Amino acid sequence: RKSITDGRTGIKKTYMEPYDKFNSQVNEILEIIDKAITRMDGQLKEIEEKRIKEKKAEIEAAYNELVPDDLQDYIPLECIYGAKWDNATTNMKTVRKEISEAVTKTQSEISVISSMGSDKVQEALNLYMANRNLAAAVKYISDYEAKKKEILAQQERREAERAEALRRE
């Protein structure tokens, strides 16, 4: 039994010797390839970071050009910055168009708020600036005007009641 087992082990060693040698060579080559891949990945990441940084600078320049100074508080770049804008496939024409659309929309919404003719227009504009929500700003003014109307009606009723009381006296 021992002789057969030793023979099997010897034959296995003999047959495995070329495989072990080949396997060792393959591992060395794979190590060389992995080092090259790691180096290339680092270079590609650097190139991509540089491209994104340049694109962001271009986008910021377009933003400063297209968004009037008086609207920059209403439309901060961070609020309208599209996630896809950094992609290599998104061109600056698309970015400029989206910025222009945001400017047009904001100007329109500010006009709506301003045209409401309320004492609270400035507060509503501040609310709009904070959350860019036209509905919330309009609701704020509407609620204020409704409350104001109710208070005035109560005052008129009280004055009418006083006048009636005076008339009765």
Secondary structure as UniProt FT lines:
FT   HELIX           2..66
FT   HELIX           69..71
FT   TURN            72..74
FT   HELIX           77..80
FT   HELIX           83..86
FT   TURN            88..89
FT   HELIX           92..114
FT   TURN            115..116
FT   TURN            119..120
FT   HELIX           121..131
FT   HELIX           134..168
//
